[in-house]
Amino acid sequence: MRAALFDRYGPPEVLYEGEVAEPEVPPGHVLVRVHAASVNGGEVMGRSGRVKLLLGPRFPKRVGIDFAGEVVSGPGFAPGTPVWGGLPRGRFGSAAEYVAVDPRQLAPSPAGLDLVRAAALPGVGTTAITALRDKARLRPGERLLVRGASGGVGSVAVQLGKAYGAHVTALTSGRAFDFVRELGADEVVDYRTDPAGLGRYDVVLDTYGSTPGAYRRLLGPGGRMVGIAFRSAADLGYLLASAVFGPRRVRFFSGNPKTALFADLTALVESGAIRPVVDTVHPLSRVAEAHRALEAGGVRGKHVIDVITATG
Ligand SMILES: NC(=O)c1ccc[n+]([C@@H]2O[C@H](COP(=O)([O-])OP(=O)(O)OC[C@H]3O[C@@H](n4cnc5c(N)ncnc54)[C@H](OP(=O)(O)O)[C@@H]3O)[C@@H](O)[C@H]2O)c1
């Protein structure tokens, strides 16, 4: 089958569309014909070699964590069912014609939603739900600050924050003001603004991760901050320490979503609360271009890799 591969760590150009064996399907697993996968920051870092000690020297390596597609065979799903889901933490390879998936990491995708567009949502959508609903317990009427609001997670978090009844302030680059307003943000502020002047919030969602202390100080009494990224070892140290100590604890998590969460995401799309936000759809043959585009910055939602159009 066709898959996105790389044979050495390096710049986006190391990526290519190549041929690998179809996956073996372990007992109890579901074989999914992938229509599309998204490009996530973690895999860009993996491909670059910055975490090669973690990923090891075996090649070729694969990319893609989440996907949308249709069931070929397996328990619990009729063949042809449109589904979305993710691979277990640490496993890559959804940018390929087929994936074999544990059905506990899979759910039917929203009725009527095109599966290539749908692929923009499973990873970042479940991250936004975990952050705002499960970690921050965001309530109607609360003031929410979303840092990195035009990116993959941020563009869903702005929509979800509104759906949960919050007043949403989006921190974004000046170029993206109109974009995040269209997503529903009540206020839009340039992310270069000194955080000391940003006001008070009940919930801060930080998808960028530098100087987390400066953003934690924006919390009012009872406020909650959720971090999903860090830029330096010092930032990570701060997040971990403040997850344990201090009156306003920062919640930090690494997602590994399961069926119930994917099903919640489906319900949110079907109710009209959120929609996938696609920056660009790249064919599988241009997977390098997709990584280059995400690395260049200025993303609006998600870059998606279309597998089905090329492979029929
Ligand atoms: N913990 C988890 O479970 C989990 C899950 C998903 C993702 N993540 C991580 O979370 C991070 C965000 O993911 P994503 O998919 O949303 O990434 P993304 O699509 O690349 O978005 C990042 C956003 O940050 C903005 N940004 C750039 N410089 C900034 C600054 N100085 N201050 C504030 N914002 C700035 C970017 O805006 P411009 O490009 O316009 O400058 C962009 O909108 C990544 O590191 C990803 O690996 C973690």
The ligand as a MOL file (V3000), in Angstrom:
LIG
                    3D

  0  0  0     0  0            999 V3000
M  V30 BEGIN CTAB
M  V30 COUNTS 48 52 0 0 0
M  V30 BEGIN ATOM
M  V30 1 N -0.6920 17.6430 24.9070 0
M  V30 2 C -1.4190 17.1660 23.9180 0
M  V30 3 O -2.1850 16.2070 24.0570 0
M  V30 4 C -1.3360 17.8410 22.5940 0
M  V30 5 C -2.3180 17.5810 21.6080 0
M  V30 6 C -2.2400 18.2850 20.3970 0
M  V30 7 C -1.2050 19.1730 20.1830 0
M  V30 8 N -0.2560 19.3610 21.1370 0 CHG=1
M  V30 9 C 0.8340 20.3370 20.9450 0
M  V30 10 O 0.2580 21.6020 21.1670 0
M  V30 11 C 0.8670 22.5710 20.3320 0
M  V30 12 C -0.1970 23.2760 19.5100 0
M  V30 13 O -0.7750 22.3600 18.5930 0
M  V30 14 P -1.5360 22.9060 17.3280 0
M  V30 15 O -1.8930 21.7190 16.5080 0
M  V30 16 O -2.6030 23.8380 17.7200 0 CHG=-1
M  V30 17 O -0.3180 23.7230 16.6280 0
M  V30 18 P -0.3630 24.7460 15.4210 0
M  V30 19 O -1.5000 24.4030 14.5470 0
M  V30 20 O 1.0120 24.7990 14.8530 0
M  V30 21 O -0.7010 26.1540 16.1050 0
M  V30 22 C 0.2000 26.8600 16.8840 0
M  V30 23 C -0.3020 28.2890 17.0060 0
M  V30 24 O 0.5730 29.0430 17.8530 0
M  V30 25 C 0.6420 30.3420 17.3350 0
M  V30 26 N 1.8230 31.0650 17.7930 0
M  V30 27 C 3.0320 31.1920 17.1840 0
M  V30 28 N 3.8420 31.9850 17.9180 0
M  V30 29 C 3.1160 32.3460 19.0140 0
M  V30 30 C 3.4000 33.1600 20.1460 0
M  V30 31 N 4.6030 33.7560 20.3060 0
M  V30 32 N 2.4370 33.3190 21.0700 0
M  V30 33 C 1.2350 32.7280 20.9310 0
M  V30 34 N 0.8960 31.9510 19.8860 0
M  V30 35 C 1.8330 31.7600 18.9400 0
M  V30 36 C 0.6540 30.1480 15.8320 0
M  V30 37 O 0.2700 31.3490 15.1840 0
M  V30 38 P 1.0510 31.9140 13.8520 0
M  V30 39 O 1.5000 30.7090 13.0870 0
M  V30 40 O 0.0240 32.7280 13.1450 0
M  V30 41 O 2.2190 32.7210 14.3260 0
M  V30 42 C -0.3510 29.0140 15.6720 0
M  V30 43 O -1.6370 29.5180 15.4850 0
M  V30 44 C 1.9050 21.8200 19.4920 0
M  V30 45 O 3.1550 21.9440 20.1230 0
M  V30 46 C 1.4120 20.3800 19.5550 0
M  V30 47 O 2.4730 19.4630 19.3750 0
M  V30 48 C -0.3090 18.7320 22.3400 0
M  V30 END ATOM
M  V30 BEGIN BOND
M  V30 1 1 1 2
M  V30 2 2 2 3
M  V30 3 1 2 4
M  V30 4 1 4 5
M  V30 5 2 4 48
M  V30 6 2 5 6
M  V30 7 1 6 7
M  V30 8 2 7 8
M  V30 9 1 8 9
M  V30 10 1 8 48
M  V30 11 1 9 10
M  V30 12 1 9 46
M  V30 13 1 10 11
M  V30 14 1 11 12
M  V30 15 1 11 44
M  V30 16 1 12 13
M  V30 17 1 13 14
M  V30 18 2 14 15
M  V30 19 1 14 16
M  V30 20 1 14 17
M  V30 21 1 17 18
M  V30 22 2 18 19
M  V30 23 1 18 20
M  V30 24 1 18 21
M  V30 25 1 21 22
M  V30 26 1 22 23
M  V30 27 1 23 24
M  V30 28 1 23 42
M  V30 29 1 24 25
M  V30 30 1 25 26
M  V30 31 1 25 36
M  V30 32 1 26 27
M  V30 33 1 26 35
M  V30 34 2 27 28
M  V30 35 1 28 29
M  V30 36 1 29 30
M  V30 37 2 29 35
M  V30 38 1 30 31
M  V30 39 2 30 32
M  V30 40 1 32 33
M  V30 41 2 33 34
M  V30 42 1 34 35
M  V30 43 1 36 37
M  V30 44 1 36 42
M  V30 45 1 37 38
M  V30 46 2 38 39
M  V30 47 1 38 40
M  V30 48 1 38 41
M  V30 49 1 42 43
M  V30 50 1 44 45
M  V30 51 1 44 46
M  V30 52 1 46 47
M  V30 END BOND
M  V30 END CTAB
M  END
